[in-house]
Amino acid sequence: MKATRASLRYAKAALAFAQEANSSQQVFEDMQSLSALLKANEELNSVMENPMLASAKKQEILKAILPDSSTQTQDLLALLAHNNRMELVKGTCEQFIELFVAQKGEVKATVTTAIALTPELEQQVLQQAQKLSDKKAILENKIDPSIIGGYILKIGDMQYDASVSNQLKAIKTTLTKTNSI
């Protein structure tokens, strides 16, 4: 589910509500946990997006999964259930995380590689990300074997594609335009 305007609005409201209650850090941790669960568990994700299942039941499932979550997180889930918008849970979590990180003067940098980064490479990529952004970068490593090698670095709306698959596409494009080898 892509992040929508509605999920952004819910995330902004949840962040403002959490700040008033001085619990934005705890809600942030809850959102990270919930987002990781939804990314890792496709079945849970499909349950949240299933229009045939009642929103109250979806809320009960999330309560059972996150029993120690903050009151503000539970209130957000209750609001989504009341408005019958539980399909926005994943997008709202992602938007909340981005808003919270940006508010702290940090930026999320996502690096996609064919294999997991070693700690040394992770430090090098983190240093490059901080050079490209004036904010402190928080690195997230995604693994996608289809890029063959190299990496794709995304910071905010900026993306640097140094993957082997991208280079091969460029070579293919060049060869097909010139019709010669």
SULVEN-V467566 format. One record per residue. N is the residue number from 1. OMEGA is omega as a letter, one per 20 degrees, with the letter a starting at -180 (NA if undefined). Layout:
N&OMEGA / N&OMEGA
This chain:
1&r / 2&r / 3&a / 4&r / 5&a / 6&r / 7&r / 8&r / 9&r / 10&a / 11&r / 12&r / 13&r / 14&r / 15&r / 16&r / 17&a / 18&r / 19&r / 20&a / 21&a / 22&r / 23&a / 24&r / 25&a / 26&r / 27&r / 28&r / 29&r / 30&a / 31&r / 32&r / 33&a / 34&r / 35&r / 36&r / 37&a / 38&r / 39&a / 40&a / 41&a / 42&r / 43&r / 44&r / 45&a / 46&r / 47&a / 48&a / 49&a / 50&a / 51&a / 52&a / 53&a / 54&a / 55&r / 56&r / 57&r / 58&r / 59&r / 60&r / 61&a / 62&r / 63&r / 64&r / 65&a / 66&a / 67&a / 68&a / 69&a / 70&r / 71&a / 72&r / 73&r / 74&r / 75&r / 76&r / 77&r / 78&r / 79&r / 80&r / 81&a / 82&a / 83&a / 84&a / 85&a / 86&r / 87&r / 88&a / 89&a / 90&r / 91&r / 92&r / 93&a / 94&r / 95&r / 96&a / 97&r / 98&r / 99&a / 100&r / 101&r / 102&r / 103&r / 104&r / 105&r / 106&r / 107&r / 108&r / 109&a / 110&r / 111&r / 112&a / 113&r / 114&r / 115&a / 116&r / 117&r / 118&r / 119&r / 120&r / 121&r / 122&r / 123&r / 124&r / 125&r / 126&r / 127&r / 128&r / 129&a / 130&r / 131&a / 132&a / 133&r / 134&a / 135&r / 136&a / 137&r / 138&a / 139&r / 140&a / 141&r / 142&a / 143&r / 144&a / 145&a / 146&r / 147&r / 148&r / 149&a / 150&a / 151&r / 152&a / 153&r / 154&r / 155&a / 156&r / 157&r / 158&a / 159&r / 160&a / 161&r / 162&a / 163&r / 164&r / 165&r / 166&r / 167&r / 168&r / 169&r / 170&r / 171&r / 172&r / 173&r / 174&a / 175&a / 176&r / 177&a / 178&a / 179&r / 180&r / 181&NA
